[in-house]
Amino acid sequence: MGKILIRKRTKKSGEDPIAENLRLIAETGKIIIGAREAERALISGEAKALYLAKNTPKDTKESLKALAERSNIPVIEYGSSVDLGQIIGRPHLVSAIAIIELGEGQLSA
């Protein structure tokens, strides 16, 4: 029988509740990263929430917000694209994150 790996969730002391919740969703649920992929998730109806970096280009931000509004999907603007990337453990800029499954996290708008 193979090894069973248990992934421990880490909580950073003093972390913002929004960042903490997004990290929890990324670790235990299902997310889609990137503006184009998030747009597809919004159009298909898969997305339950949308996180946008505050420095996302204006036209992209407006387009994604309009799609989310049509489906009554909450949009959370948070930090910069660097911040979003760091929160979910990616070494690159992330302008948009669509939440598909919450896992142990919760929706907060």
Secondary structure, DSSP 8 states (H G I E B T S, - for coil): ------------TT--HHHHHHHHHHHHSEEEESHHHHHHHHHHT--SEEEE-TTS-HHHHHHHHHHHHHTT--EEE-S-HHHHHHHTT-SS---EEEEEE-TT-----
